[in-house]
Amino acid sequence: MIYSLKIFAKVRKKKSTTEKRGQYLNKLYLCTVFIYVMKKVISFIFLFAIVFGMQAQKSEIGAFAGTSFYLGELNPTTLFAQPSVAGGILYRYNITPRWAVRATIIFANVSASDANTNKQYERGLDFHSPITEIAVQGELNFFNIYNQSGENRFTPYICTGIVVFSFNPQTEYNGQTYALQHLGTEGQGLPGGKNYYSLTSVAIPFGIGLKVNIGKFISLGVEWGMRYTFTDYLDDVGGTYYDNQVLAKERGDVVAALADRSETLHKAGTGRGNSTTHDLYSFLGGSVTFKFGNEDQSCNIRRHINIRKRLGKKH
């Protein structure tokens, strides 16, 4: 009997070690893929910036760093609750001293929990999710902005456009991390349940910021932007409770526990989230960009016109 228990303990320990090794290899693989993709993306953006910089001499490329947070069922009102680190790269093309268009790739994380940011609900739910977004936005400067000395070098601005982003809500349970989408915590894929939600969605960005030109080739900026998404499952919470006993039977006890973590189980069909609203996420941070031969000739043209007018008046 004792010998059998020892054999069982060894097998269990070996299985646990194998699982940990598998998780480590999976994370290593994901990191390798991430680095490979990032190299390709950065190479493409640099090539794109150089080509446009040579043609129009109004291009900028740089980096963004700051913080991110989320608003939704698990945090309906509190700004900058459970903030996380965000960062990315950007390319800007200055059409005129007043208008610009930019492309950005930003990586961030968001998180929230009923215990910290929505105590009025006894769901006991929490989540965290990585976000990767690609955005194209137009910028409208409040003032004309130039790089020449003696001219205006700073301006507030507003921006909007379109965002495509990916996310993957996860949670911790008994010391393990579970990705929630494929588990179907609201009965997705089961009779009477909804379809599985997509882990890719679009958003409408709105932002306000301030940028300053430092010399001819450097620009600094600070921006606060909000993303209104077209998904209500950034947090894996958006519909109604599914029958917990059916979930336990069809998906297992862990899924049933993750679906309803309150002390008293909710009845099937009662609200788990607010399906009439969509989730939001936000960035606040600063940027630094470098210009490519970016001496804006519109300022010089304006000066030449003024000189010609003065000469014409004298004659």
C-alpha positions as CSV (number, residue, x, y, z in Angstrom):
1,M,0.0,0.0,0.0
2,I,2.8,2.4,1.0
3,Y,4.8,1.4,-2.1
4,S,1.7,2.2,-4.3
5,L,1.3,5.6,-2.8
6,K,5.0,6.4,-3.4
7,I,4.6,5.4,-7.1
8,F,1.4,7.5,-7.4
9,A,3.2,10.5,-5.8
10,K,6.2,10.1,-8.2
11,V,3.8,9.9,-11.3
12,R,1.9,13.0,-10.1
13,K,5.1,14.9,-9.5
14,K,6.4,13.9,-12.9
15,K,3.1,15.0,-14.5
16,S,3.2,18.3,-12.7
17,T,6.8,18.9,-13.9
18,T,5.8,18.0,-17.4
19,E,2.9,20.5,-17.3
20,K,5.1,23.2,-16.0
21,R,7.7,22.4,-18.7
22,G,4.9,22.5,-21.3
23,Q,3.7,25.9,-20.1
24,Y,7.3,27.2,-20.1
25,L,7.8,26.0,-23.7
26,N,4.5,27.5,-24.8
27,K,5.5,30.9,-23.3
28,L,8.9,30.7,-24.9
29,Y,7.3,29.9,-28.3
30,L,4.9,32.8,-27.9
31,C,7.8,35.2,-27.0
32,T,9.7,33.9,-30.1
33,V,6.7,34.5,-32.4
34,F,6.1,38.0,-30.8
35,I,9.8,39.0,-31.4
36,Y,9.7,37.8,-35.0
37,V,6.4,39.6,-35.7
38,M,7.7,42.8,-34.1
39,K,10.9,42.7,-36.2
40,K,8.8,42.5,-39.3
41,V,6.4,45.2,-38.3
42,I,9.2,47.6,-37.2
43,S,11.1,46.9,-40.5
44,F,8.0,47.7,-42.5
45,I,7.3,50.9,-40.6
46,F,10.8,52.2,-41.0
47,L,10.8,51.4,-44.7
48,F,7.4,53.1,-45.1
49,A,8.6,56.2,-43.2
50,I,11.9,56.5,-45.2
51,V,10.0,56.2,-48.5
52,F,7.5,58.9,-47.5
53,G,10.2,61.0,-45.8
54,M,12.2,61.1,-49.1
55,Q,9.2,62.0,-51.1
56,A,7.4,64.5,-48.9
57,Q,9.9,65.3,-46.2
58,K,7.1,65.6,-43.6
59,S,7.4,62.2,-41.9
60,E,8.0,61.3,-38.2
61,I,8.6,57.9,-36.6
62,G,8.9,57.3,-32.8
63,A,7.7,55.5,-29.7
64,F,4.8,55.9,-27.2
65,A,4.8,54.8,-23.5
66,G,2.3,55.3,-20.8
67,T,-0.5,53.6,-18.9
68,S,-3.8,51.9,-19.7
69,F,-7.1,51.1,-18.0
70,Y,-10.5,49.7,-18.7
71,L,-14.2,50.7,-18.2
72,G,-16.9,48.1,-18.3
73,E,-19.0,45.7,-16.1
74,L,-16.2,45.2,-13.6
75,N,-15.2,48.9,-13.5
76,P,-18.1,51.1,-14.7
77,T,-16.9,54.5,-13.6
78,T,-13.5,54.7,-12.0
79,L,-10.8,56.3,-14.3
80,F,-7.3,54.9,-14.1
81,A,-8.4,52.0,-11.8
82,Q,-5.9,49.1,-11.8
83,P,-3.6,50.8,-14.4
84,S,-1.2,48.8,-16.4
85,V,1.8,49.6,-18.6
86,A,1.3,50.4,-22.3
87,G,3.7,51.1,-25.1
88,G,4.2,51.0,-28.9
89,I,5.5,52.7,-32.0
90,L,4.0,55.3,-34.3
91,Y,4.4,56.9,-37.7
92,R,3.0,60.4,-38.4
93,Y,2.7,62.2,-41.8
94,N,2.2,65.9,-41.5
95,I,-0.1,66.9,-44.4
96,T,-0.1,70.6,-43.5
97,P,0.9,72.6,-40.3
98,R,-2.7,72.1,-39.2
99,W,-3.5,68.5,-40.2
100,A,-1.7,65.2,-39.8
101,V,-2.4,61.5,-40.1
102,R,-0.7,58.7,-38.1
103,A,-0.5,55.0,-37.7
104,T,0.2,53.3,-34.4
105,I,0.8,49.8,-33.0
106,I,0.3,49.7,-29.2
107,F,0.6,46.8,-26.7
108,A,-1.1,47.1,-23.3
109,N,-2.8,45.2,-20.5
110,V,-6.1,46.0,-18.7
111,S,-7.6,44.5,-15.6
112,A,-10.4,44.9,-13.1
113,S,-12.3,43.0,-10.4
114,D,-15.6,43.3,-8.6
115,A,-13.8,43.3,-5.3
116,N,-11.7,46.4,-6.1
117,T,-13.7,48.5,-8.6
118,N,-17.3,47.4,-8.5
119,K,-18.2,46.3,-4.9
120,Q,-22.0,46.8,-5.4
121,Y,-22.1,43.5,-7.3
122,E,-21.6,40.2,-5.5
123,R,-20.4,38.3,-8.6
124,G,-16.8,37.9,-7.3
125,L,-15.5,38.2,-10.9
126,D,-12.1,39.5,-12.1
127,F,-10.1,39.5,-15.3
128,H,-7.0,40.7,-16.9
129,S,-6.3,40.9,-20.7
130,P,-3.5,41.8,-23.0
131,I,-4.4,44.2,-25.8
132,T,-2.7,44.7,-29.2
133,E,-4.1,47.4,-31.3
134,I,-3.4,48.8,-34.8
135,A,-4.8,52.3,-35.3
136,V,-5.0,54.9,-38.1
137,Q,-6.0,58.4,-36.9
138,G,-6.3,61.9,-38.2
139,E,-5.0,64.8,-36.0
140,L,-6.3,68.3,-36.1
141,N,-4.0,70.9,-34.5
142,F,-5.5,73.9,-32.8
143,F,-2.6,76.0,-34.1
144,N,-0.3,75.8,-37.1
145,I,2.9,74.2,-35.9
146,Y,6.4,74.6,-37.5
147,N,10.0,73.6,-36.9
148,Q,11.6,76.9,-37.7
149,S,12.9,79.2,-35.0
150,G,10.6,82.3,-34.5
151,E,7.5,80.3,-35.5
152,N,4.9,78.5,-33.3
153,R,6.4,75.2,-32.1
154,F,3.6,73.8,-29.9
155,T,-0.1,73.1,-30.2
156,P,-3.0,71.2,-28.6
157,Y,-4.7,68.7,-30.9
158,I,-7.6,66.3,-31.1
159,C,-7.6,63.0,-33.0
160,T,-9.9,60.2,-34.1
161,G,-10.0,57.3,-36.6
162,I,-10.3,53.6,-36.6
163,V,-8.8,50.8,-34.4
164,V,-8.5,47.1,-34.9
165,F,-7.4,45.2,-31.7
166,S,-7.1,41.8,-30.2
167,F,-7.7,40.8,-26.6
168,N,-7.8,37.6,-24.5
169,P,-9.6,37.8,-21.1
170,Q,-8.1,35.6,-18.4
171,T,-8.5,35.0,-14.7
172,E,-6.8,33.2,-11.8
173,Y,-8.3,30.3,-10.1
174,N,-6.7,28.0,-7.5
175,G,-3.3,29.2,-8.5
176,Q,-3.7,28.7,-12.3
177,T,-4.4,31.1,-15.1
178,Y,-7.4,30.3,-17.4
179,A,-8.1,31.9,-20.7
180,L,-11.9,32.5,-20.6
181,Q,-13.2,32.8,-24.1
182,H,-13.0,29.2,-25.2
183,L,-14.5,28.0,-21.8
184,G,-17.9,29.6,-22.6
185,T,-18.7,30.9,-19.1
186,E,-22.0,32.2,-20.3
187,G,-23.0,29.0,-22.1
188,Q,-21.5,29.9,-25.4
189,G,-21.8,26.9,-27.8
190,L,-24.4,25.1,-25.6
191,P,-28.1,24.8,-26.3
192,G,-29.8,28.1,-25.6
193,G,-26.5,29.9,-25.3
194,K,-24.9,32.5,-27.4
195,N,-22.2,32.0,-30.0
196,Y,-18.5,32.4,-28.9
197,Y,-17.4,36.0,-29.1
198,S,-14.4,36.9,-31.3
199,L,-11.1,37.8,-29.7
200,T,-10.6,40.5,-32.4
201,S,-12.8,43.6,-32.6
202,V,-12.8,47.2,-33.8
203,A,-13.0,50.5,-31.8
204,I,-13.5,54.2,-32.4
205,P,-10.7,56.2,-30.8
206,F,-11.1,59.7,-29.4
207,G,-8.1,61.6,-28.1
208,I,-6.7,65.0,-27.0
209,G,-3.1,65.9,-26.6
210,L,-0.3,68.4,-26.8
211,K,2.8,68.3,-29.0
212,V,6.0,70.4,-29.1
213,N,8.7,70.6,-31.7
214,I,12.2,70.6,-30.3
215,G,14.4,71.9,-33.1
216,K,13.9,70.6,-36.6
217,F,14.0,66.9,-36.0
218,I,12.4,66.0,-32.6
219,S,8.8,66.3,-31.4
220,L,7.5,65.5,-28.0
221,G,3.9,64.8,-27.2
222,V,1.4,63.8,-24.4
223,E,-2.0,62.3,-25.1
224,W,-5.1,60.9,-23.4
225,G,-7.1,58.6,-25.7
226,M,-10.3,56.6,-25.2
227,R,-11.3,53.6,-27.3
228,Y,-15.0,52.9,-27.6
229,T,-15.1,49.2,-28.6
230,F,-17.7,47.2,-30.4
231,T,-17.5,44.2,-28.0
232,D,-18.9,43.7,-24.6
233,Y,-16.6,40.8,-23.8
234,L,-13.3,42.5,-23.1
235,D,-13.8,41.3,-19.6
236,D,-15.7,38.0,-20.5
237,V,-18.8,39.5,-18.9
238,G,-21.7,40.7,-21.1
239,G,-24.8,38.6,-21.0
240,T,-26.8,36.4,-18.6
241,Y,-26.0,33.5,-16.3
242,Y,-26.2,30.0,-17.8
243,D,-27.5,27.1,-15.8
244,N,-24.6,26.3,-13.5
245,Q,-25.4,22.6,-13.2
246,V,-25.5,22.2,-16.9
247,L,-22.2,24.0,-17.2
248,A,-20.6,21.7,-14.6
249,K,-22.0,18.6,-16.5
250,E,-21.0,19.8,-20.0
251,R,-17.8,21.8,-19.3
252,G,-16.6,20.7,-15.9
253,D,-16.5,22.0,-12.4
254,V,-13.8,24.6,-13.1
255,V,-15.9,26.3,-15.8
256,A,-18.9,26.3,-13.6
257,A,-16.9,27.9,-10.8
258,L,-15.5,30.6,-13.1
259,A,-18.9,31.4,-14.5
260,D,-20.4,32.2,-11.1
261,R,-18.0,32.9,-8.3
262,S,-20.6,34.3,-5.8
263,E,-21.4,32.6,-2.6
264,T,-25.0,32.0,-3.7
265,L,-25.4,30.8,-7.3
266,H,-27.5,33.0,-9.6
267,K,-30.5,31.6,-11.4
268,A,-30.1,30.9,-15.1
269,G,-31.1,33.9,-17.2
270,T,-30.4,36.5,-14.6
271,G,-28.1,39.4,-15.6
272,R,-24.4,38.7,-15.4
273,G,-23.4,41.8,-17.4
274,N,-25.0,44.7,-19.2
275,S,-25.6,43.6,-22.8
276,T,-26.8,47.1,-23.8
277,T,-23.4,48.7,-23.4
278,H,-19.9,48.1,-24.8
279,D,-16.6,48.1,-23.0
280,L,-14.0,50.8,-23.3
281,Y,-10.2,51.0,-22.7
282,S,-7.9,54.0,-22.5
283,F,-4.3,55.2,-22.8
284,L,-2.5,58.1,-21.2
285,G,1.1,58.6,-22.1
286,G,3.9,60.5,-23.9
287,S,5.6,60.1,-27.2
288,V,8.9,61.1,-28.8
289,T,9.2,61.2,-32.6
290,F,12.1,61.9,-35.0
291,K,11.5,63.7,-38.3
292,F,13.0,62.7,-41.6
293,G,14.4,65.8,-43.5
294,N,11.3,67.4,-42.2
295,E,11.7,71.1,-42.9
296,D,8.2,72.3,-43.6
297,Q,8.4,74.5,-46.7
298,S,4.9,76.0,-46.2
299,C,6.4,78.4,-43.7
300,N,9.1,79.6,-46.1
301,I,6.5,79.9,-48.9
302,R,4.4,82.2,-46.6
303,R,7.4,84.3,-45.9
304,H,8.2,84.7,-49.6
305,I,4.6,85.7,-50.3
306,N,4.7,88.4,-47.6
307,I,8.0,89.8,-49.0
308,R,6.6,90.0,-52.5
309,K,3.5,91.8,-51.2
310,R,5.7,94.3,-49.4
311,L,7.9,94.9,-52.5
312,G,4.7,95.3,-54.6
313,K,3.4,98.0,-52.2
314,K,6.7,99.9,-52.5
315,H,6.5,100.0,-56.3
